[in-house]
Amino acid sequence: MAETDITQIRVGKDSVGLIGLKGLMEEMAPDYGDTSDEEIQSYMLQQLSKKNYISPTAREDYKRAFVREFRKFMGQPYVEAAPLEVDIKVLGPGCSQCDSMEEMIMSILAEIQLPASVDHIRDMKEIARYGVMGVPALLINGKVVCTGSVPPRNKLKTWLLDAKFRIAGSPDKK
């Protein structure tokens, strides 16, 4: 596992950086594609615990996250945990537009008191994995909502409020 291979994943309600996850999944791919979830969990927990602190009280959450990430990596069906908060990803290399969108989002989140995880993905290879053709791009709960420009503040606020109502289980506003 490469020391510089740090990948952010969702573990329970937290976003966690893990050293060596991508390398481990690449190593496992030929032999573990048809393996049970329990075997994948056990092996990944054992291997990733060598370079990462995994709290004994959070091991079950990590195991579920490991299987989800491995199945996703393999292109296999997986169970995505229901989000407890809004998951926001700003995709862009760190230009003024990307940074402006991130700042505007943070301001709106504070204004509407919405708990959310906000990640700014700057690595172009990682951005390419999302299949977007222009930056800045914005994903809310895994859905691409805009690409190529910074939307107006009121549009961002509408999208975030809509995501808030979906998380809360409220019916969609139409």
N, C-alpha and C positions, 0 to 999 in steps of 0.2 A: 504494500500500500504506500503510495507516494505521500510524503509529509505535506505537500502543498495542495493535495486533492481535498478541498473542503467543500462540502455540499450542504446547502440549507434544505431541510425537510420539515414537515409538520409532524410533531410528536404530541399527541393529545391536543391541547390548545396552544402549544408553544411552537415557535419556529426555532429549530436547533441546527447548529452547524456541526457536521461530522467529518472527521478526517478519515479519508480512505474509502468512502462509500462507493464512489464510481469505480475505482480500481477493483474493489472487492466484487462488485456486480459483474464487471467484465470477466474477472477470473472465474466466477461461478457459472456464468451463462452456459458453457458447453455441458456441464454436468448436473445442474440443478433445475433446468427448465421444466422437467416433469416430476419434480420432487414435491412432497407434501409441504404445506405451510409450516407445520411444526418443525420439520427438518431445516427449512430455510431460516426460520426464526432462531433456532438453536445455533446454527452455524454462524449466522450473521452476528448474533449477540456475542458469541465467543470471540469472533475475529475482531469486531469493532470495539469491544471492551478493552482490547490491548492498547489502543491509541486514544480512546475517548472515555471520559467518565460517564457511566450510566448508573444513575441512582437506583438502588435496589427497589425503591418504592415506585419507580417509573418503568420498570422492566417490561411489564405487559404492554404499556403504550408504545414503547420502543419496538417490541416484537411485531405488533400490528403495523407500525410504520415501516419496518424493514420489509415485511412481506409486500405491502402496498407498493413501495418503491421498487422492489425487485420485479414484481409482476408488471408494473408500468414500464420498467426498463426493457423487459422481455417482449413487450407488446401483447401481454396476456390480460384477460379480464381481471379486475381487482375491485375491491370495495373501498370507496372513498368515504372517509368519516364525514359526518355532517359538520359543517363549520360552526364554531361557537362564536366566531367574530368574523367580520368582513376581512377578506384577504385581498390586498391591493398590491399590484406589481406595476411599477413604472419601468418601462424598457427603454433604455437609451444610454449612450456612451458618457453622459455627464455634461452634455452641452447646456447652454443657457435655457433652451426650451424645456429640456427634461427636468432640470433643476427647478425651473419655474412651476412646472406642473406638480412636482413633488411638494413644493412649498405650499401651493394653493390647496392641494389635497389635505395636507396637515392642518392648515388653517380651517378648512371646512369641517374636518373631523372634530376639531376642538369646539367649533361653533355648534355643531349638532350633537355633541357629546356621544360620538359613536366609537366604541372600541374597535380597533382594527390593527392588523399587522400590515405594515407598509415596507415593501422591499424595493429598492432601486437596483435593477439588474443592469450592470454596465458592460459586462463581458459580451462581446459580439457573438461568440460561439453559443453562449447560453441564450442570448436573444433569438438567434436563429432557430433554436429548438422550439420556440413558440410559434414559428411559422408566420411572423409578421413581416411585411414588406417595407414598412417605413417606421421611422422613429421621430419623435417620441411615440410610444405606444402605451396604452393603459389596459390592464386586465383587472377585472373585479370579479372575485370568486371564480377565477379560471376562465372567464369569458372576455375575449377581446372586445372592448367597447369603443376604442378609437385608435387610429394610427396616423402618423405623418404630421400631426399638428396638436397644439394645445387647445382643447375645447374651452368655450366660455365658462366662467365660474358657475353660472346658474345651471349649465348642463351637467357639470361635474357634481354639483350639489344634488341635482335630481337623481343621478345614477347612484350616488352614495345613500341617499334616503331610500331609494328603491331597494338597495341591497340590505339596508337596515331592517326594512319591513319583512324581507324574505327570511332573514336570520331569525327574527322574532316570531316567525310563523304567521304573520299577518297576511291577509289576502293582498294580491297585487293591486296597486292603484292603476286604474285604467281611465 
